[in-house]
Amino acid sequence: MSMSLGERAKGFLSRKLLERISRLAVSGDRQGMVSLFETIAALAPARYHRESFRQLAEMARKDDPFVGVFERVFSELCLNCRSKFIVNFLVHFMVLGRGIRDRKERELGIHLPNFFVVSPTMRCNLHCRGCYASDYSSSGELSFDRLDRLLSEAKELGMFFFTFSGGECFLRPDLLDLWGKHDDCYFQVYTNGTLIDDALADRLVELGNVSPMISVEGDREQTDARRGPGAYDKILSAFERLRSRGALFGFSATFTNASAPSLLDDGFIEGMIDAGCQVGWFFQYIPVGSSPELAYMASPEERLALHRKVEEWRKRYPLFLGDFWNDGPYVDGCMAGGQRYFHVIASGDVEPCVFCHFSVDNINGKSLREVLSSAFFKAIREAQPYDDDNLLRPCLIIDHPRVLREIVALTQARPTHPEAGGILCELAEGLDAYAERLKALYDPLWEEGARERYEKSLEKEDSPEAHHRYSRRRSGAGTAPSELPR
């Protein structure tokens, strides 16, 4: 049986505040949104969240365009989906989970991330060009019971948000029961959308705590070229099923040199909003998985164009947008190795990142606490800053590939599929050249205002670790991989 909100919140907030949250979760007006943000700010144990939610309340009062996405959530979602988003995501994950993790970190003496990605199956009904997951074995899967124990263990450590990927998760109908069992958590599911029929859409809305993120490559031509004929129309049909039922959902787009022109067009974003998406994620193509191609990567110049467009779109459109890896300043740089997240694949192997296919541990033999204390993950965290303090270039794989090669060699991390090692060898020269070109473009951007904006946001953070980490970045005092203990 999952813990109630009151049980988890013990020591953090009063029952009156909990009851107020429950009432405000069913309100759909602007004043209700202001009151909700103020109430969440009042219960937040961390200064960062207290000030952030107070700022959101003030922005809502002033009708700032940024809160437009919250206004859409309040007005477009059905009651169950809206309530689960507010209580499970905003309160459990963002606020109460932080308090639990802070306490557990002091008790256990380890660093804890705030979420992780799990791929319970690598089976998929599509065969997309450049799929990062295509070279994993599809023979083994994580059982319902193992996933159940994994989520329970994570909640004890203060994690209440999880991303499910794959493979195609909806080939595993038992996952719906898993998400229902853990109804105090919030789940984001990356999917190709082709299996979302009326019955599945009904079940997702009934659960309320699951948000599908459906892969799309821009327009119909680009999407069908990568995902197969008819894929685009199936995606639009899935969007409509979810929109008409009041679900929270979004798109996921892989930014390649082929899709860049389509994805950079304002018409793409406007089309996604018209389809009902409240969320959108952009991912740079990483040359791993199926026939890795350096030529398929978006150029540094195209990546910079995406960064500028996303910053512009955030001021114009009521849509939450995430831009990997241009959004490094919003998440304190590289999130891998348990800094903010990690990836559990279907075999149980634990990777530092969805795109970094190396491992030293397996959850079938170790606890999460042991995994997060591994030399491999510690090396990734302690090597930051990888080269300098420019958080616009956070990625260990494509922005600092030399460091990844050193850490893998030092910790003797093993590839999680036969083709994974290519990124360290055959592709090394090309990735090094990419990183140098990116540095030349992004360093002036960082110096001309991006660093100052990050430092301003860091003023709200009361975690000594966060300030210490940034001080190391500014001084260039990160631990070189060669100096880390084996």
Secondary structure, DSSP 8 states (H G I E B T S, - for coil): ----HHHHHTTT--HHHHHHHHHHTT--SHHHHHHHHHHHHHH-SSHHHHHHHHHHHHHHHTT-GGGHHHHHHHHHS-HHHHHHIIIIIIIIIIIIHHHHHHHHHHHH-S---S-EEE-S----S---TT-TTTTS-SS----HHHHHHHHHHHHHTT--EEEE-SS-GGG-THHHHHHHHTTTSEEEEEE-STT--HHHHHHHHHH-SEEEEEE--SSHHHHHHHH-TTHHHHHHHHHHHHHHHT---EEEEEEBTTTHHHHTSHHHHHHHHHTT-SEEEEEE--S-SSS--GGGB--HHHHHHHHHHHHHHHHHSS-EEEEETTTGGGTTS--TTTTS--EE-TTSEEESBTTB-EESEETTTS-HHHHHT-HHHHHHHHT-SSSSS-TTS--TTTTSHHHHHHHHHHHT-EESSTTGGGGTTTTHHHHHHHHHHHHHHHHHHIIIIIHHHHHHHHTT---HHHHHHHHHHHHT----GGGS--
